[in-house]
Amino acid sequence: MQSLKFDKIKKVLCLGAHSDDIEIGCGGTLLKLVREIPDLDVRWIVFSAGGRRTLEAQRSAHDFLSNAGRKKIVVKQFRNSFFPFEGKKIKEFFETLKSFDPDLVFTHYREDRHQDHRLLSDLAWNTFRNHVVLEYEIPKYDGDLGVPNFFIPLSQGLTREKVGNVCRHFQTQSNKHWFTADTLLALMRLRGIECCARYAEAFYARKIMCA
């Protein structure tokens, strides 16, 4: 297995349809990056978080990015589960993100069965055509996990920190049958096995060039 380093990453864009997506999909990787890369500049965008979930999203993002050199957290109010029908407005917002010119973009897996997730993934690729884009995965009822090809090994400490943060911040989701610490740990353990690590987060890297 070949390895790449993120030593030239300075700006990271995180895109999440809902208030816990970024944390679940790439929270451990972000905790790792903000500790290892001095002065990392992170733009964190949540597209739908209404009511109590708005405050949950803001508090969680600040917690995960506490070690970032610079950060900007944006929480939008696009209608949950209706993203394809609000596509024009969401696309217009994406256009405003171009000026950030990130070195790395985290977004949803393109084959995710949730319509909001798929739209963000498509728009990410449409907007950032010459960037490194990593698509993260969200465990859920649909059973749409795929075969990722890019792995970020995580220490046990970072893994526990991620899971603890997610479960602590998103109390509105605690009634969902899948929203448990063991779900998150199980997926990271399985992805760890696939890259000879104890724990890992996995991504879909469709285009990466080594220069």
N, C-alpha and C positions, 0 to 999 in steps of 0.2 A: 504494500500500500504506500503510495506517494504522499508526501506532506507539503503543504504550502504555509507560508507565514503571512500574517497580516501586519507586518511591520511598517508598511507604507499607508495604512488606513488612517485618515485624519478626520473624515466626516462620514457619519453613518445616518441613514434615513430608515426609520422603523415605521411600517404601515400596518395597522390593525383595524379590522372592521369593527370589532367590539372591544369593550373595556378591558378584557383579560387576555385577548388573543396574543398580543406581543409577548406578554410575560410567559404564557404557556408555551408558545412556539419557539421563542429564542431568548427567554429571560436569563437562562444560565450562561449563554454565550455573551450576552450583554454585560452581565456581572464580570465575566472574565475579561472582556475587552476594556472596560472602563478602568480596571485595575492594572492592565498590562500596557496600555497605550496612554502616555501622558498627554494632557490637553485634548483628549478626544472630544469632538463636537458632535452631539447627537440631536437630531430632530425626531421627535416622537409624536406620531399622529394617530389619534383614535377617531374613527369616523362616525361611530354611533355609541353614545353613552348618555342615556336619559335618567332623570331623577337621581336616586342615591348612587347610581353607577357612575355619574360624572365625578363625584367626589372620590369614589373608590379609584377611578382611573387616574386622577391627578395625584392622589397620595401614593399609589403604587408606583407610578412612573418616577416620582421624585425619589422614592426609596431605592428603586433599581438603578437610578442614575446618580446616586449620591456622590460617587467618586468620579463622575465625568468632569472634564475640564470646562465644557460649556454644554448647555442643554436648552432646548426649547420644546415645551410640551403643549400640544394643541389637541383639544377635545371638541369634535364637531357633533352636530345633532342631526345627521342624515337619518332617515327613518329605517329602523331595524327591519331586516328581511325584505326591504323594498328597493335595495340598491340598483337593480337593473332598471327600475322605473324612474330612478333619480339619476340615471347615468349622465345626463348632460351637465347637471350641477356638479357632480363628483368629478367629471372630466375637467371642468373649468377650474376646480380647486387644484387638481393635479398639475395643471399648467403653471400655477403659482409656485410650485415646488421646484421647478426646473432651475431656478437661480441658485438654489442651495448646492447643486452639482455634487452629490454625494459620491464618495469612493466605494461605498457599499450600501446596498438596499436590501432590507429584510421585508418580505411580503408573504402573502398566503400561497399555498400550493395550488397550482393552476387546475389540478384535477379534483380539488376539494368539492364535495357535493353541496356545500352551503353556497347559495347564489351570491351572497354578499362577499364571501371570500374569493370566489372565482372572478368577480368583477374587479376587485382591487388588484388581483394578480395580473389580469389582462391589461389594466390601465398602467400598472407599474412597468410592464414590458413595453407598452406603447409609448410611455413618457421617457423612460430611461433606457434607450436602445444601445448605448455604448458604455454601460456601467456593469459592475459586478452585482448580480441579483441572486439572492439566495431565498428560496421559497421554503417556509417552515410548515410544520404539520400540527394539526389540532386533533387530539383523540376525541371521538364522540360517537353517538349512536349509529350514525350512517355507516360506519365501518369502511371508510374510504382511505385508509392508510395505504401508501404505496411502497415503492422500493427506492429510497433515497440514495444519493451517491456522494454526499459531502457530509463529513462528520466532524463535530467539535467535541473532543473528550473533555469531561468536566471532573474536577476533584469531588470527593464526597462532601467537602465543606460547601462548595458552590452549589452542588445539587441540593443539599439540605436547605441552604439559604433561599434558593429559588422556590422550592416547594413551600417553605415556611412563609415566605412573603405572599405567595399567591393565595394560600389558604387563609392568611390573616387579613388581607386587604379586601377580598371579594366575598364578604359574608352574604350578599344577596344571592349568591349562586350555591350556597351550601345545601340547599334542598334538592339539587339536581343529583341524580343517582350516579353520574360519572364524575362529579366534581369532588374528588377525594385525593388525599396525599398519595395513596398507594397507586392510583391511576397514573399520576405524573411520574412517580418513581419507577413504575413498571415499564413505561415507554422508554425512559432514559436508560434503564438497565438493559433492555433489549437492544437499543441502538448502541450502547456501549459494547455489548457482545459482538456486534457487527464490525466494530473497529478496534477490537482487542483492548478495550478499556473497561473500567467498572461502570461508568456512566457516560452518556454523551447525548447531545442534541444532534438531530440529523436534518439535512436540507436537500433540496433538489436544485442542482446547479446545471442549468441548461447550456450556458455558454461562459466559459472561462478561458482566457488566453494568458499564457505565461510568456512575458516579454523579458 
